[in-house]
């Protein structure tokens, strides 16, 4: 953008209210013709909005966002292929599936983390399909990294050995200390979605249940 265009966009955003948090300064507007819903990018997950990080970088509100055209399978185990925790029994904003094998189910926040860690090697964690899978994930608003996989930064270290395992919040509130981690709840450990080199307990950084990614201050 030219300087004049940037200033104009800032002035226009200052007049728009985010339909999610109701505060002013919403710079993103749904691309659906006739829809005037605007929102802040950080508010998008809470409002179940989708931003596509490719091509024209289009954004959509909850009503007009793209949907996966997959039918639920009666015999499908309702567990996330990545974290192995329970997922919804239907495809939704929070629960996604692989368009190739249609067997893999995963939480949106889990597949987003995988996309950032896997980088250029991002593919279905179940059938390992890459092309149709990648295109569908991009369409559904998953933001991949263009870097090599995070676990290739040190060939002698396996991915499982690289996982950060302590809370790095300025003030850790966990009674068990920074090293104490639980699978769910306030003491669940969140890793930075960009570098995975720092972590925080959910409660220590006031992360809500609807949050699907967290970035450290460095990133």
NORWO-V10835 format. One record per residue. N is the residue number from 1. SS is DSSP state (~ for helix, > for strand, _ for the rest). OMEGA is omega in whole degrees, -180 to 180 (999 if undefined). Layout:
# NORWO-V10835
n=N ss=SS omega=OMEGA
n=N ss=SS omega=OMEGA
This chain:
# NORWO-V10835
n=1 ss=_ omega=171
n=2 ss=_ omega=-178
n=3 ss=~ omega=179
n=4 ss=~ omega=179
n=5 ss=~ omega=-180
n=6 ss=~ omega=179
n=7 ss=~ omega=180
n=8 ss=~ omega=179
n=9 ss=~ omega=179
n=10 ss=~ omega=179
n=11 ss=~ omega=-179
n=12 ss=~ omega=180
n=13 ss=~ omega=-179
n=14 ss=~ omega=-179
n=15 ss=_ omega=-175
n=16 ss=_ omega=180
n=17 ss=> omega=177
n=18 ss=> omega=-177
n=19 ss=_ omega=-179
n=20 ss=_ omega=-178
n=21 ss=_ omega=178
n=22 ss=_ omega=176
n=23 ss=_ omega=-178
n=24 ss=> omega=177
n=25 ss=_ omega=-180
n=26 ss=_ omega=-174
n=27 ss=_ omega=-178
n=28 ss=> omega=179
n=29 ss=> omega=180
n=30 ss=_ omega=-177
n=31 ss=_ omega=-180
n=32 ss=_ omega=-179
n=33 ss=_ omega=179
n=34 ss=_ omega=179
n=35 ss=_ omega=-179
n=36 ss=_ omega=178
n=37 ss=_ omega=177
n=38 ss=> omega=-179
n=39 ss=> omega=174
n=40 ss=_ omega=179
n=41 ss=~ omega=179
n=42 ss=~ omega=-179
n=43 ss=~ omega=-173
n=44 ss=_ omega=-180
n=45 ss=_ omega=180
n=46 ss=_ omega=179
n=47 ss=_ omega=-179
n=48 ss=_ omega=177
n=49 ss=_ omega=-178
n=50 ss=> omega=171
n=51 ss=> omega=-179
n=52 ss=_ omega=-176
n=53 ss=_ omega=176
n=54 ss=_ omega=177
n=55 ss=_ omega=-178
n=56 ss=_ omega=-180
n=57 ss=_ omega=-179
n=58 ss=_ omega=179
n=59 ss=> omega=-178
n=60 ss=> omega=175
n=61 ss=_ omega=-177
n=62 ss=_ omega=-176
n=63 ss=_ omega=-173
n=64 ss=_ omega=-179
n=65 ss=_ omega=177
n=66 ss=_ omega=-179
n=67 ss=_ omega=175
n=68 ss=_ omega=-178
n=69 ss=_ omega=-180
n=70 ss=_ omega=179
n=71 ss=_ omega=178
n=72 ss=_ omega=180
n=73 ss=_ omega=-178
n=74 ss=_ omega=-176
n=75 ss=_ omega=-178
n=76 ss=_ omega=176
n=77 ss=_ omega=-175
n=78 ss=_ omega=176
n=79 ss=> omega=178
n=80 ss=_ omega=-180
n=81 ss=_ omega=-175
n=82 ss=_ omega=-177
n=83 ss=_ omega=179
n=84 ss=_ omega=175
n=85 ss=_ omega=-177
n=86 ss=> omega=173
n=87 ss=_ omega=178
n=88 ss=_ omega=179
n=89 ss=_ omega=177
n=90 ss=_ omega=177
n=91 ss=_ omega=-177
n=92 ss=_ omega=177
n=93 ss=_ omega=-175
n=94 ss=_ omega=-179
n=95 ss=> omega=-176
n=96 ss=> omega=-177
n=97 ss=> omega=177
n=98 ss=_ omega=-179
n=99 ss=_ omega=-178
n=100 ss=_ omega=-178
n=101 ss=_ omega=-179
n=102 ss=_ omega=178
n=103 ss=_ omega=-177
n=104 ss=_ omega=173
n=105 ss=> omega=179
n=106 ss=> omega=175
n=107 ss=> omega=178
n=108 ss=~ omega=-178
n=109 ss=~ omega=179
n=110 ss=~ omega=-179
n=111 ss=~ omega=176
n=112 ss=~ omega=177
n=113 ss=~ omega=180
n=114 ss=~ omega=-180
n=115 ss=~ omega=-179
n=116 ss=~ omega=180
n=117 ss=~ omega=-175
n=118 ss=~ omega=179
n=119 ss=~ omega=-177
n=120 ss=~ omega=178
n=121 ss=~ omega=-177
n=122 ss=_ omega=179
n=123 ss=_ omega=180
n=124 ss=_ omega=-179
n=125 ss=_ omega=-179
n=126 ss=_ omega=-177
n=127 ss=_ omega=178
n=128 ss=_ omega=175
n=129 ss=_ omega=-177
n=130 ss=_ omega=-172
n=131 ss=~ omega=179
n=132 ss=~ omega=-179
n=133 ss=~ omega=-179
n=134 ss=~ omega=-178
n=135 ss=~ omega=180
n=136 ss=~ omega=179
n=137 ss=~ omega=177
n=138 ss=~ omega=179
n=139 ss=~ omega=-178
n=140 ss=_ omega=174
n=141 ss=_ omega=176
n=142 ss=_ omega=-177
n=143 ss=_ omega=179
n=144 ss=_ omega=175
n=145 ss=_ omega=178
n=146 ss=_ omega=-180
n=147 ss=_ omega=173
n=148 ss=_ omega=180
n=149 ss=_ omega=-177
n=150 ss=~ omega=-177
n=151 ss=~ omega=177
n=152 ss=~ omega=180
n=153 ss=~ omega=176
n=154 ss=_ omega=-174
n=155 ss=_ omega=-177
n=156 ss=_ omega=-178
n=157 ss=_ omega=178
n=158 ss=_ omega=179
n=159 ss=~ omega=-178
n=160 ss=~ omega=-180
n=161 ss=~ omega=-178
n=162 ss=~ omega=-173
n=163 ss=_ omega=179
n=164 ss=_ omega=-171
n=165 ss=_ omega=178
n=166 ss=_ omega=179
n=167 ss=_ omega=-179
n=168 ss=_ omega=179
n=169 ss=_ omega=-179
n=170 ss=_ omega=176
n=171 ss=_ omega=179
n=172 ss=_ omega=-176
n=173 ss=_ omega=-176
n=174 ss=_ omega=178
n=175 ss=_ omega=-179
n=176 ss=_ omega=179
n=177 ss=_ omega=-176
n=178 ss=_ omega=-177
n=179 ss=_ omega=-178
n=180 ss=_ omega=-178
n=181 ss=_ omega=176
n=182 ss=> omega=-176
n=183 ss=_ omega=-179
n=184 ss=_ omega=174
n=185 ss=_ omega=-174
n=186 ss=_ omega=-178
n=187 ss=_ omega=172
n=188 ss=> omega=-178
n=189 ss=> omega=175
n=190 ss=> omega=176
n=191 ss=> omega=177
n=192 ss=_ omega=-176
n=193 ss=_ omega=-180
n=194 ss=_ omega=-175
n=195 ss=_ omega=-178
n=196 ss=_ omega=-177
n=197 ss=_ omega=177
n=198 ss=_ omega=-178
n=199 ss=> omega=177
n=200 ss=> omega=169
n=201 ss=> omega=-180
n=202 ss=_ omega=-177
n=203 ss=_ omega=-176
n=204 ss=_ omega=178
n=205 ss=_ omega=177
n=206 ss=_ omega=179
n=207 ss=_ omega=-179
n=208 ss=_ omega=-179
n=209 ss=_ omega=-179
n=210 ss=_ omega=179
n=211 ss=_ omega=180
n=212 ss=_ omega=174
n=213 ss=_ omega=180
n=214 ss=_ omega=178
n=215 ss=_ omega=179
n=216 ss=_ omega=-178
n=217 ss=_ omega=179
n=218 ss=_ omega=-178
n=219 ss=_ omega=999
